[in-house]
Every structure is written in C-alpha cells, then in structure tokens.
Amino acid sequence: MNGDMWEDRRGHGRSERPSEGYDLDASADDIAALLDHLGLRDVTMIGHSVGGAEVARYLARHGRERVARVAFVSAVLPFLLLTDDNPEGAPEAALEATLHAFRTDRPKWFADRAQPWFATHLGNDVSPALIDWTMGQCLSTAPWALARLFEAAFRYDHREALAALDVPALVVHGAADASARIERTGRRTAALVPGAELREYPDAGHGLFITHRDRFNADLLKFLKR
C-alpha cells in the first residue's frame, strides 16, 4: 500500500517492498485489510497462479463473510511438495533448483519459460512484444519477494481447507500448463472443493487469460451469472 492507494501485492508492481511478509498468511491478511478498507461484500475472488493460493488461504484464515464465489485460474493448489501422503507433488530439489536460478540468472529463468508459459508450440498466437511486456512485469518484482512467495506457495498444504470450502468455485486450467501441471494442480483442486466446476482448456498454458481471453471471459461471465 502506498498512502491510501492500493496497487498490487507487496513487493510487486508499484507497491512498497518491505523486507518481510512474503508468506501466504501475510498475503491473506493484506487481502482482508483491502476488503475491509473498501467495505466490499459479495466479492468474486479470482486468483491466478500463486494468487489462487492466496485466495485459498484468505478463505481459510478470514472466512467467507465478504466472498460470494471464487475462481482458481492456473492455480498452484492444492499442495505442490512431494511428501509421503502427497505422491503427486514435486521434490524439494525442484524448489531449490528454482531458487538457485532466481539468485544466479533470474532473467534467463523467465526467458526460458516465456514460450511454454503461453504454449505457443500449440498454435497460440502471442506477439513478441506481448511476451516482452510480460517478461518486464515479472522482472519488475522484487527478487526477494518473488523467491520467498514462490517458496511459501510451494510448501503450503491447502488440501484440508479446500475440502471445507463452502462457496461456489470455478477451476480453470490449461492441459498444457508447464508451470502448474494440471494433473498435479487443477484436477486435484476441483476434486477436493465441494461442487467445484472444472474447465479444462486442452491447448492452453499458464497464461491462458491472455491466449484464451475470449473463452476465459465467457466462462467467467457464465460463472458470475450462475
């Protein structure tokens, strides 16, 4: 927050960049403070990627009083870390490799994933200019904030909270998502949330809100009117 102007999550965009608060509890509390500040109710919360984890944590921590429905879009849910009771997860070494890449050559890490992020190999038409713009947004984030939030999202177990979710939920996920593989994330999330509606886009990657904007907006509007 900058004065009375809310701009983005802490450490991102033009928001302030404190040295702490890059965990899902802090993110949930920031959302709660924003909703309280604006006096909002009957909110539709839409969380993309790590934003989906923040939405899930908000509901678990602050309840549904202000929330009418939620949409999890390419969300990194329900639990990414490989454990004895979570065989679908990824090993801790995968997280450590990503954090090492952030520390050594963050621009290369994002550049290597730019095309898969949009699944352009499947015919999704995305201009080089749009890819560059998206890269610029990613690189404008405070490196410390990015690494700590990525780590928090990777290790947090939302399974119990999602199973207890009692608001209408839409799960939208690309079957070609290389950042949050659908069999590890979207399908499991939809199976956990009572009554959740799953929308799979066969040729979509992580950035489906850009590559499949028309279909995505239509699905959202249908969900809002349901």
N, C-alpha and C positions, 0 to 999 in steps of 0.2 A: 504494500500500500504506500502511495506517495501522497502525503497530506490526506485529503478526503477523496482522492481518485484511486479507485481500484483498477489495476491494469492487467495483471497476469499473476500466475503463481510466483511465489518468492523465488528470487534467483533467475527468473525468466523475463524475457521482454524488457520493459522499462521499469519493472518493479525493483524494489530495494533488494540488496544482496547481503543479508546478514550471514554470519559465519555458522549459524546453527538453524535447526528447524526443518531439515530436509528428510523428514520421515513421514509416514502416512498419517500418524496421529496429528502432527502439526498441520499437514495439508487439510485434513478433515476439519480441524479447528479453524483454519483460515476460511474455509468454505462456510462454516457455521457463522463466523463473525460477519462475513459478507451478507449472507441471507438475513441475519438479524439487523445489520446496519440498514439494509434496504427495505426491511419489513416485508419480505416476499413470502408468499404461501402458494400452495398448489403448483409447485415448481416441477418442471420436467428436467431432470438432470441427464445430460448426455456426456459420457466420458469416453474419450478415445485413448487407447494405449494405456499409459500409466494413469491417465485421467480416469479410466474405468476403475482402477484400484483405489483411487482417491474417493470416488463416488461410493464404492462399496464400503470403504472404511468410514466415510461420513455417516452412512445409514446405520452402521453397526454402533457407532460412537454417539450419535446425536438423535437417532430415531427418525421416523417418517413424518413428524408433525407438519413440516413445511413442504413435503415432497408428495407429488401426485403419481409420478411414474419415473422410470429410469430406462436409459438405453445404454448398453455397453457396446462400444464400437471398436473392433480390433483390440479388445481389452486384454491386458496381461493378468488375467484371472484364470482359475481360482488360486493356484499355487504353483509356482514355477520351479521350485527347488526339488531336486531328487532326494527323497527320503525313503525309509523302509515302507511307510504307508502311502507314499506318493511315487510309484514307479514310473509314472508318466512325466515326471519332472526332468530337468536338466541338471547335470552335476555342478557342484560348486566350482570346479575348474573352469566351466564356461563363463561364470561370473567373473572370476579372477582374470581370465584372458581379456574380457571386455574392459575391465577396469585398467589393466595394463595398457591396452590400446588407447584408452582415453588419456592416460598420462604421457604416452610417448608420441602419438601422432593422431590426435583427435580428428583433424580434417580428413586424413586418409580413411579412417574408420567409417566416417559418414559417406565419403565419396564411393567407397567400395560397395555400399549398400543402397546407393541412390536409385539405380535401375531396378533391383529387386523390390525396393520399397513400393514402387509403382507397378511392378510386374509388367514392364514394357515388353518383355520377351513373349508375352501372350497377346500382344497387339494393342495394348492400352496406349493411346496417343497422348504423350506428355511432352511438351516442348522443352528444349534445353534450358530456356530462360526460366521456366517454372521450376525445373529441378534445381537450378542455381539459387532461385529465390528461397526454396525450401531448405537448401543447404545453409544459406545465410541465416535463416531463423534458428536452425539447430546450433550453429556455431556462435550465435549471439548469446546463448545461455551461459551462465557462469559455470566453468568446468567443475568446480567443487560441488555445486548444486546438482548438476547433471549426474555426476558419479554417485553421490550419496542417495539421490532419489531412485536411481536405477537399482542400486544395491538394496534399498528398502523394499521396492516393489518385487524384486526377485525372491526375497526371502520370506515375504509375508504370506501367511496361510489364511485365506478368506473362506475356506470351504464351509465351516460351521455357520458363519454369518450369512453366506449366500443361501444356504439351505433354509434359513429362518426369515429370508426376505419376504415381506408381505405387501409389496406394491407391484403393480403391473410392470413387467420388464420385457424389453426387446433386446435381443442379442444379434448384432450384425457383424459378420466376419467373412473375410476373403479366404477361399480354399487354397489360394496361392500365397498366403501371408508367410513370408520367410522370417519375419521378425517375431511374430507370435503365432506359432503353428496352430492351425485350427483344431487338430486332434488333441493338443495339449491345453488349449485355452477355450475358444469359443464353444465348442461342442460340450465340453465338460461343464462350463458355466451354465449353459442352457439346461443341461440335465440336472444341475443342482438347484436352480432357482425355481420355486413352485410356479407352474403356469407360464414359464417364460416362453416367448416366441423366438425361434431361431430363424434368421435369414442368412443363408449362405450364398456368396457370390463366387461362382466357380473360377473366374479368371481375374479375381481381384487380389491385390497385395495389401500391405499395411495401410497405404494411403488411399483407400477406397473412397473416402469422402471427396477426393479430387478426381480420380479416374472414373468413378461411377456416381458422380454427383447427382445426376438426374434420378437414377434408380434409388439412390440413398435418400434423397429428399422426399421422393414419393412414398417410400417405406416409412419414413419418419412422420409425414403428414397423416398417413393412414393410422399409424400407431397413436398419434395425438388425438385423432377423432374417434378412436375406438370406444 
